[in-house]
Amino acid sequence: MQTKNKAPKNGTIRRRVRATQVFQNLGKIQQGIVSTGQNIKAIHSSLKVVKQNGIKHWESVSQNSQNNAEIIRELYANELEVKF
């Protein structure tokens, strides 16, 4: 039996998506589309792939919408640690 990838129930991913600059610059209708459960799950799954296989691999196999792709890139960039 397979388990489905589910977005966190506490809305962590949804809050992180809504906090991105890309999301803030979208119109109301586009924000509504990006905020749907299906898109949040897709973003969450894509972030897992990026963390496991890297951004270059994800970009080569991704079929996300332009808005989702930009949000994923921003979320990933925000998670990177800068070490000196």
Residue pairs with C-beta under 8 A, 6 or more apart in sequence:
5 41
5 44
5 45
5 48
6 41
7 13
7 14
7 37
7 40
7 41
7 44
8 44
13 40
13 43
13 44
13 47
14 35
14 40
16 75
17 23
17 34
17 35
17 40
17 43
17 71
17 75
18 31
18 35
20 71
20 74
20 75
21 74
22 67
22 70
22 71
22 74
23 31
23 34
23 71
26 34
26 67
30 67
33 39
33 67
34 67
34 68
34 71
39 65
39 68
42 64
42 68
43 64
43 68
43 71
43 72
43 75
46 58
46 62
46 64
46 68
46 72
47 72
47 75
47 76
49 57
49 58
49 61
50 58
50 72
50 76
51 76
55 73
55 76
58 72
59 69
62 69
64 72
